[in-house]
Amino acid sequence: MLKVKTSSKGQIVIPKEIRDALGIKPGTVLSVHVEGGRIILEPSPAPPDIFVELGKKSEQILKESKRVDDERLGRLLRNLGVESSG
């Protein structure tokens, strides 16, 4: 069993062999909870890449909107499920 010591700020260092075994890297988000007097740290699943997906769609919409007139832009927005006002 490995032991760690808390700092004056309550921080601990997770030993390298544990980080390596669990794939914990800088920036990894951990869930923390208490179970029967124990502190449990678990790697959280990565958040979905919705910003990347939306970014690609947004880029496509912006490129298309620069090339089209108002009528075609309205049709594009309707096809994408976005209501056009006007």
C-alpha positions, 0 to 999 in steps of 0.5 A, a space after each residue: 500500500 502506498 502512502 501520501 501526505 497532504 500539503 497545508 492546502 489539503 493537496 496530495 500527489 498521486 503516485 506515478 505508478 497509479 497515474 500510469 496504471 489509470 492513464 491519469 495525465 495533466 488535465 485529467 478530471 477526477 470525481 471525488 466522493 466519500 464512501 464509509 470513511 474513505 476518499 474515492 478518486 476516479 477518473 471521470 469520462 471525458 466530456 463529449 466533443 460537442 464544441 468540435 462538432 458544432 465548430 465544424 457545422 458552424 464553419 460550414 454554415 458561415 462559409 455557405 452564408 457568405 456565398 448565398 443571397 437572403 433567399 438561399 440563406 433562409 432555405 439553408 437555415 430551414 434545412 438545418 432546422 433553424 427558423 429564419 426571422 423575416 
